[in-house]
Amino acid sequence: MGSLLSIALSIGLNLAGLGREGALAAAFTAGPGNPAAGAPVVFTDASGGAPTWWQWDFGDGATSDRPQESHVFAAPGTYSVRLTCGDGSTQATVTQLVSVSPPGTLRLLAAHGFDVTLEARDGTGRSAFGQAVPQDDRFGYFTVPDLAQSPGLPAPEVFVKILDETANGQNYFVYWGGLTDLEYTMTVVETATGVSKAYHNLATDDPACLGADTSGFSATPAPTPTKTRIPTVHGTPTPTPTPTRTSAGPTPTRTPTTTPTGVAPTPTATLTGTPTPSPTPTPTPGPVVVKLRAVYWQWDFVQGPETSQTAPYPGVNTITLHKGVTYEFHIYNDGPVLDPPLNPHSFSGVAAIGLNGCELDTGAADVIQTITPTTTGNFPFNCTFTDCGTGANQHDAMHGVIKVVP
């Protein structure tokens, strides 16, 4: 009897242990961890236990019921990806947020943050932007299918790798290269500071192009120099208050004196109260400066530090103005200056608030217009040219809205 009881207890404990080790716990991995729109992301089930079915929801309307799925996000943004799995008797769910960068932006070193973009030109003058293909947190490459020599041939590729050597008292190192005869400019922007550096590869007969910048970005970078333009005035400056004199003691009085007969008395002055200061003139406020630039595939109302170039998407293409306030618009093309030059952009203008349309060449002076909106509403604008570049998505974001409120 004792032996049977021991065997029963042993079997029960073993079954309990199996239950604990096999408890269902939903989990998954996503690779690469820095995906770009248009590039595949592989989602793999990593759940504890032994699930027999899976249900994925990728947050963009797409679903799957396989343990591993390759998925492509069509647009940049943050997606809530959910995996629900089960083993026939129980089920578990886990959700992760996946940040997807724009199709032309390679996002590296997520813990610190670098956004890399590429613009290329071939020997015929055609230009296009690279499509990001991330590989891991430190490495990725760009493919430029619009500049393939002919249909069916592989698209040119340029790779980039950024290493964090700050723990060793050094900098962030940037390496790049590729087997291509394209002329290109690769721009790296440190997202935390806005510090931007551009690396150029001029077209040569030797397709092997390799580069390294071990002084690239320091652990504590100095402030980024910005373009010198007209300073923006927000509101009316507050005048410095004029100090008020306060009497230090009792008000002094004059001692009466005897006035000779027949002579009119001299008035006696009594000092009382606090002298009234002269009013300080109020400065006349200037117009509020608004800077609107066309850069890459977007319109951008410049806010904060101004770098020479910004990554495609997302441009700050909406601004709110106030009725009756005077604004000085500076409109310009901030694309790279190349030889031969890129085709210009064209600002459509907003006639309802007095903004005229204009053509914008790279490297040209700002087009300056002063307006005082007299009506409220939402007023759209766009680029009226259709030959500004060769990319299929060239004008997807070449539009914006000016909002005028009371």
Secondary structure, DSSP 8 states (H G I E B T S, - for coil): -HHHHHHHHHHHHHHHHHHHHT--B--EEEESSS-BTTSEEEEEE--BS--SEEEEE-SSS-EE-SSEEEEE-SS-EEEEEEEEEE-SS-EEEEEEEEEEB-TT-EEE-TTT-EEEEEEEE-TTS-EEE-EEEE-SSSEEEEE-GGG-SSTTS---EEEEEEEE-GGGT--EEEEEEEE---EEEEEEEETTT--EEEEEE---S--EEEEEEEEEE-SS--------------S------------SSS----------TTS---------S--------------EEEEEEEETTEEEE--SS--S---SS----EEEEETT--EEEEEEE-S---SS----EEE--BGGGTB--EEE-BT---EEEEE---S-EEEEEEB--S-S-S-TTTTTB-EEEEEEE-
